[in-house]
């Protein structure tokens, strides 16, 4: 899938290893032409589906992006590893991805038992969840944008599904100047 004005950053493509031939999910990073990104992983995590990279900016430090995919069939151990990623986010990090915890109510900060630890990890580490619109065709917010600096997020736009996806595409603009 090609998107005009963007390139695929092959070093940040993470095909799923827990399905036949990687079919059924994964992570691919498209980079807008003119941006400089560098693969960066300072987490040393065993969470099974993530990649992280820095977007070089003219600010004092780069913007660290952590792209994640948590399968709806994830076991408790894998979810705990995702919670640890949240706990280890630095102040200039953004985590974005398909978390698949549909019973978390981000407006009222409540959850079923499956999502409770994840919700608690965001709250105790002062991480804000920024997406307020349903991101899945069933009306759930499954795709999240987490940050400790919500003021750095300029806008979040629902761009509709890409191809035959049952998830909406999300366009995020940040208050950072690229170099």
HELIX and SHEET records of a PDB file:
HELIX    1   1 UNK A   10  UNK A   12  5                                   3    
HELIX    2   2 UNK A   20  UNK A   22  5                                   3    
HELIX    3   3 UNK A   76  UNK A   87  1                                  12    
HELIX    4   4 UNK A  113  UNK A  124  1                                  12    
HELIX    5   5 UNK A  150  UNK A  152  5                                   3    
SHEET    1   A 2 UNK A   6  UNK A   8  0                                        
SHEET    2   A 2 UNK A  30  UNK A  32 -1                                        
SHEET    1   B 2 UNK A  14  UNK A  15  0                                        
SHEET    2   B 2 UNK A  26  UNK A  27 -1                                        
SHEET    1   C 6 UNK A  37  UNK A  39  0                                        
SHEET    2   C 6 UNK A  50  UNK A  55 -1                                        
SHEET    3   C 6 UNK A  63  UNK A  69 -1                                        
SHEET    4   C 6 UNK A  93  UNK A  98  1                                        
SHEET    5   C 6 UNK A 143  UNK A 147 -1                                        
SHEET    6   C 6 UNK A 128  UNK A 129 -1                                        
SHEET    1   D 2 UNK A 153  UNK A 161  0                                        
SHEET    2   D 2 UNK A 168  UNK A 174 -1                                        
END                                                                             
